[in-house]
Every structure is written in C-alpha cells, then in structure tokens.
Amino acid sequence: MIIDADMVLLTNLTASLDEQIERLLPPADECDADHLEFLVGLGFVACQWYLTERRSWAHVEQGSALKAGPQHRHGVGIASVVNAAANFWKHAAEWRDDGLADRQANTLKPLLDLGLQEPIDLWSVLDELVRPHPPRFRSLLPFLEQWGQNVVPPAKE
C-alpha cells in the first residue's frame, strides 16, 4: 500500500481547523463570523498546497490538473473550486470595487459556477462543495484524494 504523505499532513492540519470551526458554530457575532472565514480560508489554502504538491510531483500542468475529476454536481471541477477559493481568500483584499480585472473574474468564475451569489463567503463555498455532508474539511478530503488518484495514477507513485 502506498501512503500519500502529503494527504496525511493535510488531514492532520484540517482536523485541527475543523475542531476550531466546530467551536465557532453557529457564529455568535461578526467577530466569530470573521474568525470562521479566516479558518475556512486557511483550510482552502492548505488544500491548494496539496493540489500543487501532487500535480508538481507528477509534472502535470496546472490547467489540466484542475480540470481533472471529480466534478461537483454543477459540473465544475472540485480542484478548480478549491484553487479558486484559496486564491480568492488570499487576494480579495487587493481587489478594487470599480470593476474586476480578468484575473479576478477568472478567480470568481468557479465559485459562481457552484451556484453561489456575490458577495462570496468561503463558508458557503465549503458547504456547497460537500453537501449533503457537514461543511468541514474532513468531508472535502475524500474528493481531493480521488482527484490525486486521477492526476497521479497509483502506478506512477
């Protein structure tokens, strides 16, 4: 049996984030809601790290890797949504309100393809990605494992 060491690291980190998320639910005030968004943002960035590690190790170009399944029921690749959510969280504070640049619009597209409305919040992204399961990263990880197997078939490992 081959062990995906990067998934082990991601599982451990997101378990800690899930525990912190559960303590904040339901958010009592705006401060809790901001803290929740922060934790979910960190989780998406950690998941993005996993995507990058797997595809880079396999020498797979980012565009084709992000298109690999599994797909969300709305037809958008889960890896594409995870990547977009991480980029959204990292860069949204830099965006201006006077119109979106192409890069910003490209970041938002997979999130809007989930059927979400602006303004985007990452809790809603996580919830939609894993529905009907609880909106926790432990519910997302099996999809990322499946993606990893699609990008890097076990024989290559």
Secondary structure as UniProt FT lines:
FT   HELIX           5..24
FT   HELIX           30..57
FT   TURN            58..59
FT   HELIX           62..67
FT   TURN            73..74
FT   HELIX           78..91
FT   HELIX           92..94
FT   HELIX           102..112
FT   TURN            113..115
FT   HELIX           122..130
FT   TURN            131..132
FT   HELIX           137..151
FT   HELIX           154..156
//
